[in-house]
Amino acid sequence: MAYIQAAKQQGDDAGCIFCDLPAEGDDEGTGILVRGELAFVILNSYPYNPGHLMVAPFRHVGDLVELETAEFAEVDTLLVRAIRALQAETEPHGFNLGMNLGRVAGAGIPDHVHWHVVPRWNGDTNFMPVVGETRVLPELLEETYARLRPRFDIA
């Protein structure tokens, strides 16, 4: 129910999660798994699959071409760390890795670039998203955080 309530509270005027959540300073409470100097890794609160992570720069930038070289480098490093952490902890069969640039391209938060890292397993789709227009996750976000957080210390 907390998941549903949080989704209702978020709207276009809710601010930017990629700016607001890191500023809270509560990494466990906000799902931030690791912070770099210029970017961070966070659990997606509305995951496509268990372990769905996002990597974003701290700087509020909506256009990919505005990112500095150092920001790209750190994002790349964090994407690799995220994949290694997920491989070690959840043993997925593959990954979807990507981003949506602009609302028309499907970006839910078009004003702050971010990458999605979605672990995939053979047979991980079922009838619920197609017929029921809903997702079923076998693990609470807090449990996913607790399992993945230590992996970033060694990834």
N, C-alpha and C positions, 0 to 999 in steps of 0.2 A: 504494500500500500504506500509506503514511503516513496517508492520509485514513481508511482502514478502521481502522487501529490507534488513531487518535485517537478515533474514534466509539466503539470498544469501551471506552476508558478513561473516557468520560464517563458518569456515572450521576447519580442523584438527590442523592448525597452529594458531588458533585464541586465544590460551591461555586457561586458566581454568576459566569458569564463576564463579565457587564456591570460587575461590581465588580472581579474579579480581573485581567482583561486590561489595563484602563487603569492599574491599580496597578503592573504590571510595568515600565512605562516604556519598552517596546520596541515602538513603534508599528508599525514595518515587520514585525517578527516576529509581532505579534498581529493585524495587518491593520487597525489603526486608521488611517483615511485623514485625518481631521481632528478636532481637539478644539476645542470651544468652552469657554466658562467653566462651563456647566452641563450640557452634553450633548456627544455625539461620534457620529461615523459610522464604522462598522466593516464589513468584508467578512463575509458569512455564510460560515462554514467548511463548511456543508453546503448549498450554493446550489441553488435551483430552476432557475436560469439563470445563465450567466456575468454577473458584475456585480451579483449579488444583494447588496444592502447592507442594513444595519440602522442605525437611529438610536435612541439611548437616552440618558436622562439619566444623569449620574454617580451621582446619589443613588439608593439602593436603595429603590424604591417599587414595590409590586405592584398598587396600585389607581390607576387613571387619575385618579380624583377627588381623590387626594392630591397631585397635581402642583401646584406653584406656578405662577402666571401667567408668571413669568420663564422657568421651565423649558419651558412650552408654547411661548412665543415663540421660544426658541432652537431647540427641536426643529423648529418650523415653518421657521425660517431654514435649518437644516441639511437638512431634507427638500428644499427648493427647490435648495440647492447640490448635493445628491446627484443630483437629476434633471438639473440643468444639466450636471454633470460627465459623467454617463452619456450624455446627448444629444450632447455635444461629442465624446466619445471613441468611443462604440459605435453611435450613430445608431439607437436602437431605434424600432420602429413604435408602441410604446405602453408602458404601465407598469401593474403591479399595485402598489397602495400600500395598506397596511393593517396591522392588528394583531389578535392573538387575545388576548382578556382572559379568563384563567382556563384551567385545564387542560381542563375540559369543552369549552371553545371551541377547543381545539387549541393552546394556548400550551405550547411545549416548556419555556419558562422562565417560569412563571406569577408568580414573585415579583418580577420586575423588568420593568416595562413597556418595550416597544420597538416600533418601527415597522419594517415590511419595505418595501423599495423593490426591486421585481423588474422589470428591463427585459424587454420582450417583443418578438418579431419575428414577422411573418407566417410560419406554418409551423414555429414553434420547438418544437412537440411532435412526438414520434415514438413508435414502438412500445415502446421500452425501458421507460419508466415504467409503461406499462399492462400489457404482457405479461411483461416481465422483472423488474418491480418494482425497477428500478435506474435511476440517472440517468447520463447520459454528458455530460461537459463537455468542450468543445474546447480549454480553456485552463486551465493550472495557476493556483491562487490567487495565487501569487507574481507571475505574469505579469500577471494582472488588476490586482493592487495597483500594480505598476510603471507600468502604463498609466494608471490612474485618479488616482494620488496627485498628479501635477502639475496635473491639472484642478481640484483643490480650491484651488489657489493663485489661480486666475483665476475660479472659479465664483461 
